[in-house]
Amino acid sequence: MALKAPVHQFTETQSIQITRQDFFYISNILSVSRLLMVPFIFYLIYKEHWRPAIVCGAIAVTTDLLDGFFARRLEQHSELGYILDPVADKLAISAGIFALVLSKSTFPLWAFFVIITRDVLIVLGNGVLAYKAKMITRSNLWGKCTSFSLSVAVMFYLLRPIMPNLYNNIEFYSLCLALVFVGISTVSYARHMFRVLEEARVIDSS
């Protein structure tokens, strides 16, 4: 059973602070590098340069795994990292999926809208939390599973044109699994956000 965070954790003293040193953390540099790769990911997929796109996508996934590793290993946790990591994930995955939709791939348009809607709602929710509760929601386990499973699904869609003998419909099955995580993570984030907002409202009224 999930433990409910104490109310005092969401007081006005928990402000969002970003320092110059945060920009030099290895974990944040990796997140920034993933952000810089977004236009290249989109261009390579849109132009159907499948092999370079796969390499670029693999590098992006690797940086996602490594930034969390270095943040824990070197104790480089920062508010900037809590912002950069999920934003970089969402933009890289969204760019790849949007390019797939525009290309000749079989990626379903409806799935793209489901994923984009979820990401927009989370970003808006985080904006409300930052304004109302002076905090940033960190990616939880379900969010990480969602990002990883969507990345895997995108990679399978990229592999299909150059590996036509790939297991039949594996890209669609992997997408279906990813969408399950999309649904679970959306509910998880929504419950957390509403709980934090309610606790912030109680503090404001006391």
C-alpha atoms as an extended CHARMM CRD file, in Angstrom:
* protein
*
       206  EXT
         1         1  MET       CA              0.0000000000        0.0000000000        0.0000000000  PROA      1               0.0000000000
         2         2  ALA       CA              1.3770000000        3.4230000000       -0.9460000000  PROA      2               0.0000000000
         3         3  LEU       CA              2.2780000000        5.6760000000        1.9700000000  PROA      3               0.0000000000
         4         4  LYS       CA              0.7060000000        9.0840000000        1.9770000000  PROA      4               0.0000000000
         5         5  ALA       CA              3.2490000000       11.8840000000        2.1000000000  PROA      5               0.0000000000
         6         6  PRO       CA              3.0350000000       14.1190000000        5.1910000000  PROA      6               0.0000000000
         7         7  VAL       CA              1.2760000000       17.4150000000        4.6440000000  PROA      7               0.0000000000
         8         8  HSD       CA              4.2820000000       19.4390000000        5.8480000000  PROA      8               0.0000000000
         9         9  GLN       CA              6.2650000000       18.3280000000        2.8360000000  PROA      9               0.0000000000
        10        10  PHE       CA              4.2100000000       20.6360000000        0.6280000000  PROA      10              0.0000000000
        11        11  THR       CA              4.5910000000       23.9320000000        2.4730000000  PROA      11              0.0000000000
        12        12  GLU       CA              5.7360000000       27.1760000000        0.8320000000  PROA      12              0.0000000000
        13        13  THR       CA              9.3260000000       26.3840000000        1.8640000000  PROA      13              0.0000000000
        14        14  GLN       CA              9.4420000000       23.6620000000       -0.7810000000  PROA      14              0.0000000000
        15        15  SER       CA             10.1910000000       26.0420000000       -3.6350000000  PROA      15              0.0000000000
        16        16  ILE       CA             11.6190000000       25.1010000000       -7.0150000000  PROA      16              0.0000000000
        17        17  GLN       CA             15.2950000000       26.0370000000       -7.0030000000  PROA      17              0.0000000000
        18        18  ILE       CA             17.6490000000       25.6850000000       -9.9690000000  PROA      18              0.0000000000
        19        19  THR       CA             21.3160000000       26.5880000000       -9.5350000000  PROA      19              0.0000000000
        20        20  ARG       CA             24.0940000000       27.1150000000      -12.0740000000  PROA      20              0.0000000000
        21        21  GLN       CA             25.8320000000       23.9830000000      -10.7920000000  PROA      21              0.0000000000
        22        22  ASP       CA             22.8330000000       21.8640000000      -11.8320000000  PROA      22              0.0000000000
        23        23  PHE       CA             23.6780000000       22.4540000000      -15.5020000000  PROA      23              0.0000000000
        24        24  PHE       CA             27.0570000000       20.7570000000      -15.0540000000  PROA      24              0.0000000000
        25        25  TYR       CA             25.7340000000       17.5310000000      -13.5480000000  PROA      25              0.0000000000
        26        26  ILE       CA             26.4610000000       14.5630000000      -15.8170000000  PROA      26              0.0000000000
        27        27  SER       CA             22.8650000000       13.3710000000      -15.4880000000  PROA      27              0.0000000000
        28        28  ASN       CA             21.5110000000       16.7360000000      -16.6640000000  PROA      28              0.0000000000
        29        29  ILE       CA             24.0480000000       16.9740000000      -19.5030000000  PROA      29              0.0000000000
        30        30  LEU       CA             22.7770000000       13.5960000000      -20.7420000000  PROA      30              0.0000000000
        31        31  SER       CA             19.1850000000       14.8310000000      -20.5710000000  PROA      31              0.0000000000
        32        32  VAL       CA             20.1200000000       17.9580000000      -22.5290000000  PROA      32              0.0000000000
        33        33  SER       CA             21.8860000000       15.8120000000      -25.1350000000  PROA      33              0.0000000000
        34        34  ARG       CA             18.6710000000       13.8210000000      -25.5250000000  PROA      34              0.0000000000
        35        35  LEU       CA             16.7600000000       17.0540000000      -26.0530000000  PROA      35              0.0000000000
        36        36  LEU       CA             19.2230000000       18.0980000000      -28.7530000000  PROA      36              0.0000000000
        37        37  MET       CA             18.6710000000       14.7840000000      -30.5250000000  PROA      37              0.0000000000
        38        38  VAL       CA             14.9170000000       15.3690000000      -30.9140000000  PROA      38              0.0000000000
        39        39  PRO       CA             15.0730000000       17.1520000000      -34.3240000000  PROA      39              0.0000000000
        40        40  PHE       CA             17.4950000000       14.5240000000      -35.6530000000  PROA      40              0.0000000000
        41        41  ILE       CA             15.2010000000       11.6970000000      -34.5170000000  PROA      41              0.0000000000
        42        42  PHE       CA             12.2540000000       13.3400000000      -36.2390000000  PROA      42              0.0000000000
        43        43  TYR       CA             14.1460000000       14.0730000000      -39.4510000000  PROA      43              0.0000000000
        44        44  LEU       CA             15.6850000000       10.6150000000      -39.8280000000  PROA      44              0.0000000000
        45        45  ILE       CA             12.3790000000        8.8180000000      -39.2760000000  PROA      45              0.0000000000
        46        46  TYR       CA             10.3850000000       11.2220000000      -41.4420000000  PROA      46              0.0000000000
        47        47  LYS       CA             12.8780000000       10.7520000000      -44.2820000000  PROA      47              0.0000000000
        48        48  GLU       CA             12.7520000000        6.9970000000      -43.6750000000  PROA      48              0.0000000000
        49        49  HSD       CA             16.4720000000        6.6810000000      -43.0290000000  PROA      49              0.0000000000
        50        50  TRP       CA             15.7260000000        3.6670000000      -40.8720000000  PROA      50              0.0000000000
        51        51  ARG       CA             19.2120000000        2.5050000000      -39.8760000000  PROA      51              0.0000000000
        52        52  PRO       CA             20.5100000000        5.9380000000      -38.7530000000  PROA      52              0.0000000000
        53        53  ALA       CA             17.1770000000        6.4650000000      -36.9820000000  PROA      53              0.0000000000
        54        54  ILE       CA             17.6130000000        3.2010000000      -35.0760000000  PROA      54              0.0000000000
        55        55  VAL       CA             21.1310000000        4.2100000000      -34.0270000000  PROA      55              0.0000000000
        56        56  CYS       CA             19.9110000000        7.6410000000      -32.9450000000  PROA      56              0.0000000000
        57        57  GLY       CA             17.0010000000        6.1040000000      -31.0510000000  PROA      57              0.0000000000
        58        58  ALA       CA             19.2750000000        3.6080000000      -29.3060000000  PROA      58              0.0000000000
        59        59  ILE       CA             21.5610000000        6.4380000000      -28.1860000000  PROA      59              0.0000000000
        60        60  ALA       CA             18.5600000000        8.3490000000      -26.8280000000  PROA      60              0.0000000000
        61        61  VAL       CA             17.3700000000        5.3130000000      -24.8560000000  PROA      61              0.0000000000
        62        62  THR       CA             20.8820000000        4.7740000000      -23.5170000000  PROA      62              0.0000000000
        63        63  THR       CA             21.1580000000        8.3750000000      -22.3040000000  PROA      63              0.0000000000
        64        64  ASP       CA             17.7960000000        7.9460000000      -20.5790000000  PROA      64              0.0000000000
        65        65  LEU       CA             19.0980000000        4.9070000000      -18.6990000000  PROA      65              0.0000000000
        66        66  LEU       CA             22.4260000000        6.5310000000      -17.8740000000  PROA      66              0.0000000000
        67        67  ASP       CA             21.1370000000        9.8630000000      -16.5900000000  PROA      67              0.0000000000
        68        68  GLY       CA             19.1860000000        8.1080000000      -13.8490000000  PROA      68              0.0000000000
        69        69  PHE       CA             22.1730000000        5.8980000000      -13.0570000000  PROA      69              0.0000000000
        70        70  PHE       CA             24.5630000000        8.8340000000      -12.6930000000  PROA      70              0.0000000000
        71        71  ALA       CA             22.0500000000       10.8630000000      -10.7170000000  PROA      71              0.0000000000
        72        72  ARG       CA             21.8340000000        8.0700000000       -8.1480000000  PROA      72              0.0000000000
        73        73  ARG       CA             25.4960000000        7.0330000000       -8.2760000000  PROA      73              0.0000000000
        74        74  LEU       CA             26.9150000000       10.5580000000       -7.9790000000  PROA      74              0.0000000000
        75        75  GLU       CA             24.0280000000       11.8930000000       -5.8620000000  PROA      75              0.0000000000
        76        76  GLN       CA             23.3440000000       14.5430000000       -8.4800000000  PROA      76              0.0000000000
        77        77  HSD       CA             19.6440000000       14.9930000000       -7.8150000000  PROA      77              0.0000000000
        78        78  SER       CA             18.3220000000       18.4240000000       -8.7440000000  PROA      78              0.0000000000
        79        79  GLU       CA             15.1030000000       20.2170000000       -9.5230000000  PROA      79              0.0000000000
        80        80  LEU       CA             16.4830000000       20.8650000000      -13.0120000000  PROA      80              0.0000000000
        81        81  GLY       CA             16.9330000000       17.1310000000      -13.5120000000  PROA      81              0.0000000000
        82        82  TYR       CA             13.3810000000       16.4420000000      -12.3700000000  PROA      82              0.0000000000
        83        83  ILE       CA             12.2330000000       18.7820000000      -15.1490000000  PROA      83              0.0000000000
        84        84  LEU       CA             14.6960000000       17.8690000000      -17.9090000000  PROA      84              0.0000000000
        85        85  ASP       CA             14.4780000000       14.0720000000      -17.7100000000  PROA      85              0.0000000000
        86        86  PRO       CA             10.7150000000       13.6230000000      -18.2860000000  PROA      86              0.0000000000
        87        87  VAL       CA             10.5630000000       16.5120000000      -20.7730000000  PROA      87              0.0000000000
        88        88  ALA       CA             13.4080000000       15.0100000000      -22.8140000000  PROA      88              0.0000000000
        89        89  ASP       CA             11.7070000000       11.5980000000      -22.7100000000  PROA      89              0.0000000000
        90        90  LYS       CA              8.3590000000       12.9550000000      -23.8320000000  PROA      90              0.0000000000
        91        91  LEU       CA              9.7770000000       15.0970000000      -26.6400000000  PROA      91              0.0000000000
        92        92  ALA       CA             12.0510000000       12.3610000000      -28.0140000000  PROA      92              0.0000000000
        93        93  ILE       CA              9.3060000000        9.7270000000      -27.9740000000  PROA      93              0.0000000000
        94        94  SER       CA              6.6530000000       12.1140000000      -29.3100000000  PROA      94              0.0000000000
        95        95  ALA       CA              8.9480000000       13.2780000000      -32.1250000000  PROA      95              0.0000000000
        96        96  GLY       CA              9.6700000000        9.6720000000      -33.1030000000  PROA      96              0.0000000000
        97        97  ILE       CA              6.0140000000        8.6810000000      -33.0470000000  PROA      97              0.0000000000
        98        98  PHE       CA              4.8870000000       11.7870000000      -34.9580000000  PROA      98              0.0000000000
        99        99  ALA       CA              7.4940000000       11.1030000000      -37.6370000000  PROA      99              0.0000000000
       100       100  LEU       CA              6.3200000000        7.4850000000      -37.8530000000  PROA      100             0.0000000000
       101       101  VAL       CA              2.7400000000        8.6730000000      -38.3800000000  PROA      101             0.0000000000
       102       102  LEU       CA              3.8790000000       11.0030000000      -41.1720000000  PROA      102             0.0000000000
       103       103  SER       CA              6.0270000000        8.3300000000      -42.8090000000  PROA      103             0.0000000000
       104       104  LYS       CA              4.8860000000        5.1420000000      -44.5200000000  PROA      104             0.0000000000
       105       105  SER       CA              4.9630000000        3.1210000000      -41.3090000000  PROA      105             0.0000000000
       106       106  THR       CA              1.9090000000        1.3420000000      -39.9330000000  PROA      106             0.0000000000
       107       107  PHE       CA              1.9420000000        3.2040000000      -36.6100000000  PROA      107             0.0000000000
       108       108  PRO       CA             -1.7430000000        3.8870000000      -35.8220000000  PROA      108             0.0000000000
       109       109  LEU       CA             -2.8320000000        7.5190000000      -35.7000000000  PROA      109             0.0000000000
       110       110  TRP       CA             -5.2390000000        6.8770000000      -32.8290000000  PROA      110             0.0000000000
       111       111  ALA       CA             -2.3900000000        5.5850000000      -30.6430000000  PROA      111             0.0000000000
       112       112  PHE       CA             -0.4190000000        8.7460000000      -31.3750000000  PROA      112             0.0000000000
       113       113  PHE       CA             -3.3140000000       10.9040000000      -30.1460000000  PROA      113             0.0000000000
       114       114  VAL       CA             -3.7070000000        8.7840000000      -26.9900000000  PROA      114             0.0000000000
       115       115  ILE       CA             -0.0170000000        9.2020000000      -26.1370000000  PROA      115             0.0000000000
       116       116  ILE       CA              0.0810000000       12.9260000000      -26.9340000000  PROA      116             0.0000000000
       117       117  THR       CA             -3.0770000000       13.5770000000      -24.9110000000  PROA      117             0.0000000000
       118       118  ARG       CA             -1.5680000000       11.8160000000      -21.9110000000  PROA      118             0.0000000000
       119       119  ASP       CA              1.6700000000       13.8060000000      -22.1570000000  PROA      119             0.0000000000
       120       120  VAL       CA             -0.1310000000       17.1360000000      -22.5280000000  PROA      120             0.0000000000
       121       121  LEU       CA             -2.2980000000       16.4070000000      -19.4780000000  PROA      121             0.0000000000
       122       122  ILE       CA              0.7480000000       15.5080000000      -17.3690000000  PROA      122             0.0000000000
       123       123  VAL       CA              2.6350000000       18.6370000000      -18.4420000000  PROA      123             0.0000000000
       124       124  LEU       CA             -0.3890000000       20.8280000000      -17.6470000000  PROA      124             0.0000000000
       125       125  GLY       CA             -0.8550000000       19.0420000000      -14.3300000000  PROA      125             0.0000000000
       126       126  ASN       CA              2.7650000000       19.6350000000      -13.4060000000  PROA      126             0.0000000000
       127       127  GLY       CA              2.3700000000       23.2930000000      -14.2770000000  PROA      127             0.0000000000
       128       128  VAL       CA             -0.5720000000       23.5210000000      -11.8860000000  PROA      128             0.0000000000
       129       129  LEU       CA              1.3990000000       21.7280000000       -9.1620000000  PROA      129             0.0000000000
       130       130  ALA       CA              4.3840000000       24.0340000000       -9.6160000000  PROA      130             0.0000000000
       131       131  TYR       CA              2.0990000000       27.0660000000       -9.2560000000  PROA      131             0.0000000000
       132       132  LYS       CA             -0.2720000000       25.8270000000       -6.5470000000  PROA      132             0.0000000000
       133       133  ALA       CA              1.8850000000       23.4900000000       -4.4420000000  PROA      133             0.0000000000
       134       134  LYS       CA              5.4030000000       24.7900000000       -5.2510000000  PROA      134             0.0000000000
       135       135  MET       CA              6.6500000000       21.3630000000       -6.2360000000  PROA      135             0.0000000000
       136       136  ILE       CA              7.5230000000       19.2110000000       -9.2180000000  PROA      136             0.0000000000
       137       137  THR       CA              6.1890000000       15.6860000000       -9.6730000000  PROA      137             0.0000000000
       138       138  ARG       CA              8.9920000000       13.2070000000      -10.2220000000  PROA      138             0.0000000000
       139       139  SER       CA              8.6600000000       10.3360000000      -12.6670000000  PROA      139             0.0000000000
       140       140  ASN       CA              7.4880000000        7.2570000000      -10.7900000000  PROA      140             0.0000000000
       141       141  LEU       CA              7.9170000000        3.5900000000      -11.6850000000  PROA      141             0.0000000000
       142       142  TRP       CA              4.8610000000        3.5550000000      -13.9470000000  PROA      142             0.0000000000
       143       143  GLY       CA              6.0940000000        6.6200000000      -15.8090000000  PROA      143             0.0000000000
       144       144  LYS       CA              9.5020000000        5.0400000000      -16.3690000000  PROA      144             0.0000000000
       145       145  CYS       CA              7.8660000000        1.8070000000      -17.5750000000  PROA      145             0.0000000000
       146       146  THR       CA              5.7410000000        3.8510000000      -19.9720000000  PROA      146             0.0000000000
       147       147  SER       CA              8.7310000000        5.6850000000      -21.4580000000  PROA      147             0.0000000000
       148       148  PHE       CA             10.7720000000        2.5020000000      -21.8260000000  PROA      148             0.0000000000
       149       149  SER       CA              7.9470000000        0.4370000000      -23.3330000000  PROA      149             0.0000000000
       150       150  LEU       CA              7.0740000000        3.2010000000      -25.8130000000  PROA      150             0.0000000000
       151       151  SER       CA             10.7370000000        3.4380000000      -26.8080000000  PROA      151             0.0000000000
       152       152  VAL       CA             10.8120000000       -0.3110000000      -27.4250000000  PROA      152             0.0000000000
       153       153  ALA       CA              7.6300000000       -0.1030000000      -29.5170000000  PROA      153             0.0000000000
       154       154  VAL       CA              9.0760000000        2.7220000000      -31.6270000000  PROA      154             0.0000000000
       155       155  MET       CA             12.2640000000        0.7050000000      -32.1800000000  PROA      155             0.0000000000
       156       156  PHE       CA             10.2330000000       -2.2700000000      -33.4320000000  PROA      156             0.0000000000
       157       157  TYR       CA              8.3810000000        0.0000000000      -35.8710000000  PROA      157             0.0000000000
       158       158  LEU       CA             11.7520000000        1.2650000000      -37.1040000000  PROA      158             0.0000000000
       159       159  LEU       CA             13.0630000000       -2.2740000000      -37.5030000000  PROA      159             0.0000000000
       160       160  ARG       CA             10.0890000000       -3.5280000000      -39.5320000000  PROA      160             0.0000000000
       161       161  PRO       CA             11.0790000000       -1.8770000000      -42.8850000000  PROA      161             0.0000000000
       162       162  ILE       CA             14.6080000000       -3.3100000000      -42.7770000000  PROA      162             0.0000000000
       163       163  MET       CA             13.6420000000       -6.6330000000      -41.1720000000  PROA      163             0.0000000000
       164       164  PRO       CA             10.3970000000       -7.7010000000      -42.8940000000  PROA      164             0.0000000000
       165       165  ASN       CA             10.7510000000      -11.2070000000      -41.4390000000  PROA      165             0.0000000000
       166       166  LEU       CA             10.5400000000       -9.8510000000      -37.9110000000  PROA      166             0.0000000000
       167       167  TYR       CA              8.0190000000      -11.7230000000      -35.7640000000  PROA      167             0.0000000000
       168       168  ASN       CA              4.5660000000      -10.9940000000      -37.1620000000  PROA      168             0.0000000000
       169       169  ASN       CA              2.9140000000       -7.8830000000      -35.6170000000  PROA      169             0.0000000000
       170       170  ILE       CA              5.4850000000       -7.6830000000      -32.7940000000  PROA      170             0.0000000000
       171       171  GLU       CA              5.5650000000       -3.8960000000      -33.1750000000  PROA      171             0.0000000000
       172       172  PHE       CA              1.8020000000       -3.6490000000      -32.6600000000  PROA      172             0.0000000000
       173       173  TYR       CA              1.8580000000       -6.0400000000      -29.6980000000  PROA      173             0.0000000000
       174       174  SER       CA              4.6480000000       -4.0330000000      -28.0780000000  PROA      174             0.0000000000
       175       175  LEU       CA              2.6330000000       -0.8600000000      -28.6720000000  PROA      175             0.0000000000
       176       176  CYS       CA             -0.4230000000       -2.4140000000      -27.0000000000  PROA      176             0.0000000000
       177       177  LEU       CA              1.6980000000       -3.2790000000      -23.9530000000  PROA      177             0.0000000000
       178       178  ALA       CA              3.0530000000        0.2780000000      -23.8960000000  PROA      178             0.0000000000
       179       179  LEU       CA             -0.4840000000        1.6840000000      -24.0330000000  PROA      179             0.0000000000
       180       180  VAL       CA             -1.3830000000       -0.3730000000      -20.9650000000  PROA      180             0.0000000000
       181       181  PHE       CA              1.4270000000        1.4100000000      -19.1230000000  PROA      181             0.0000000000
       182       182  VAL       CA              0.2000000000        4.7120000000      -20.5900000000  PROA      182             0.0000000000
       183       183  GLY       CA             -3.1810000000        4.1340000000      -18.9680000000  PROA      183             0.0000000000
       184       184  ILE       CA             -1.7680000000        2.9980000000      -15.6270000000  PROA      184             0.0000000000
       185       185  SER       CA              0.7210000000        5.8790000000      -15.4100000000  PROA      185             0.0000000000
       186       186  THR       CA             -1.9600000000        8.4220000000      -16.3030000000  PROA      186             0.0000000000
       187       187  VAL       CA             -4.1660000000        7.2230000000      -13.4430000000  PROA      187             0.0000000000
       188       188  SER       CA             -1.1620000000        7.1110000000      -11.1050000000  PROA      188             0.0000000000
       189       189  TYR       CA             -0.1010000000       10.6790000000      -11.9010000000  PROA      189             0.0000000000
       190       190  ALA       CA             -3.6770000000       11.9650000000      -11.6890000000  PROA      190             0.0000000000
       191       191  ARG       CA             -4.2180000000       10.4330000000       -8.2390000000  PROA      191             0.0000000000
       192       192  HSD       CA             -0.9310000000       11.8690000000       -7.0100000000  PROA      192             0.0000000000
       193       193  MET       CA             -1.6090000000       15.3320000000       -8.3960000000  PROA      193             0.0000000000
       194       194  PHE       CA             -5.1080000000       15.5580000000       -6.9280000000  PROA      194             0.0000000000
       195       195  ARG       CA             -3.8160000000       14.3800000000       -3.5480000000  PROA      195             0.0000000000
       196       196  VAL       CA             -1.0260000000       16.9790000000       -3.5040000000  PROA      196             0.0000000000
       197       197  LEU       CA             -3.4030000000       19.7590000000       -4.5850000000  PROA      197             0.0000000000
       198       198  GLU       CA             -5.8310000000       18.8010000000       -1.8390000000  PROA      198             0.0000000000
       199       199  GLU       CA             -3.0390000000       18.8570000000        0.7550000000  PROA      199             0.0000000000
       200       200  ALA       CA             -1.8790000000       22.2470000000       -0.5290000000  PROA      200             0.0000000000
       201       201  ARG       CA             -5.4670000000       23.5450000000       -0.2950000000  PROA      201             0.0000000000
       202       202  VAL       CA             -5.7110000000       22.3500000000        3.3100000000  PROA      202             0.0000000000
       203       203  ILE       CA             -2.4650000000       24.1630000000        4.1560000000  PROA      203             0.0000000000
       204       204  ASP       CA             -3.6340000000       27.3740000000        2.4900000000  PROA      204             0.0000000000
       205       205  SER       CA             -6.9340000000       27.3240000000        4.3640000000  PROA      205             0.0000000000
       206       206  SER       CA             -5.3420000000       26.5980000000        7.7710000000  PROA      206             0.0000000000
